[in-house]
Amino acid sequence: MALHHHGERESDARAGRKPTAAPATAGHRAARHVTAGVAQVRPNPWYGLELVPEGHVPELPELPLHTAAGVLDEQHRHCANPACGKPVGRGHEGEPGRVEGVCPHCGTPFDFSRPLGRTVAGRYELEHVLGSGAYGAAYLARDRNLDTHVVLKHLNQSVAQTALDERNALVGLRHDSIVRILGYEPEGPHLVLEYVPGAPLAARDDDPLETLLAHGIRVLQALDYLHARGLLHCDVKPLNIIRFREEGATGPLDRVRLIDFGSVRSRKDTGPVVAYTKPYAPPQEDREHAEPTAGFDLFGLGRTLLEVCSAHLKNRTAPGVHSLELLLQRATDVTQPERRFVSARQFGEQLSGVVRQLVAASPTGRQVARPSALFGSMPEPLHGGLGVARPLGDWVRAVPDEDGLLTLPEPFSAPRLGEIAVALPTPLADPDDPYIGESAGNALAESRLALRRKDVALAARALERSGLEPWHWLHAWYSGLIALAREDAGLASHHFGEVRQTVPGELIPQLALGLCAECDGDRGLALAHYATVFATAPALGAAGFGLARVLLPAGRREDAVAAMERLAQEFGHEREARIAAVRLLGTVLVPPARATSRTLAAPPTEDDLTQARETLAGLDLDDAAAAGLRAEIQYAEFLRTRDRLALSEAVRQLGAYAPTEREYVALVDLANRLRPPPERRWLRRLGRTGRARFRGTPDTLSS
């Protein structure tokens, strides 16, 4: 079941709340979004949660087990220095680890012994050490007043202000995926937090990849909530994300909560980040350290997901895994930090898109119809001639040989590159993109208009005037369109690959890559892209038609027809898809008499042609289209039976729809030439006995 959103979060999504803009710094341009004709909101980027079933919820311990000495378990002992964080106090060769000492890696002292059994503020009985660090310790305690377990977080007096900052940050937060504050005790001082009986976020052996990514989306929801209130967590890592079992109205739920707000800071604070964990933070020289934004937390989550999903990422051939790899590369990019996500909603949109690809390829095959947040609609199906009857001109220009085999053009083909450039959808304004101002948006709109007018030079100049850096995905997208208009499929594919690297949760870039691969003759690569897009979103008709076009030459006629039958269920593509199914059932790519080792498709079977006729009978077509499809089916039948008379009649019927007298005469002439020679018809009428008798009387023949 999908996560039941917190009331405030849900109202935000319904209202289409604008995300908090990143501050304008030396590395961030001020956002001046184009508003004409495009939405300036990102509706529900968390939709991936709706696609992930709850599955098996693990039995997590309600309470940690006490150690004999009442000190922190060795497996949880780490150096308190945030820049180090390496294991300390561990046992060796059967000997227990030291409770007190100095980190051998950086020299930071550690002390994991804490007096248990005492009571704080006359109310909280300390029972167990949950963690310890440079700023203090966290204890499991029993609240006598409420008779429940809580977490008592003690901070050293030297960092008492940190406790106040954490208290002030948590006291106003109400979110399902953020730990709740229950109280504050000046003694110590201590924060009183809810106890979440779980374990740090990690993958179990039976965890599907989409389950782990759903937890990533929940953390992004929490960060979006936090950032919208002007706060940064600054220490997002697996240890600070607790995975726990929660009882819901429909049964147990697998959930996560973001904890440990000891490093929290306001976005208004000046000065560099002080408290963070090095492996989950951008490099020290990164701009996020001097002037931190939401990107600091998003980088930490990217590193967290890399660690948690590491076992799944090893299998790059699994559906959706390569998309996830590209997503996390963007989230943690240190060579081009401008590529990284700037808002939790921007990250969440792409992560939900990856989940969408994963679940579509799973045994359940879950699909969701959803408009893209970054690309407009694409009504043009780009069927390459497959979704309509063969043009009448093909029959007019057909020439039969002595056996009746016709010289006909290919029954369908990949769309032309220029046609693809115009048909691919227009990108929408990204409300979280700090690099697209009004002038850039206007220049891109001019480039798009020039492409539609086939003025490639003007389109290129307009793109140059946009001022976008080459690394930006919109620059790559328009560069790909311009390459298509210049008939350069290889260069276009390179640019669309760059787009896919930045927005791997989107399907349109993969569709563009499939079209480029097909035009470039790489049917295997085209098949991979088309299959992913069509399995995820069948409503994208261009992917379905492309899939059928590459399946048939590969000898997979049945699969190609099945793809069209699936596409026919989508509104807006039913008629063309059913016509395509008829044509695929009766299409002969290479006549048997001309077959070579390069022939890729077996001829239709009798069952194929019977199914084609039955499908055609159920279509509501005009007479001309129906006659064209019947002629194509009859030609396939002729190649099986050599029935020239039936083929001749089918071609003759096309003449009634010829637009000119010349074409009518050509079709009648073709029909006549396809008729069996008179003497052959006469011999057939004689029958076998008559022919034998006739051949046995040469004298009569000569007379």
Beta strands, then each sheet from edge to edge (+ up, - down):
strand 1: 100-102
strand 2: 109-111
strand 3: 119-120
strand 4: 124-133
strand 5: 136-143
strand 6: 148-155
strand 7: 181-185
strand 8: 190-194
strand 9: 198-200
strand 10: 231-232
strand 11: 241-248
strand 12: 251-258
strand 13: 265-266
sheet 1: 1+ 2-
sheet 2: 3+ 4- 5+ 6- 8+ 7-
sheet 3: 9+ 11- 12+
sheet 4: 10+ 13-
end
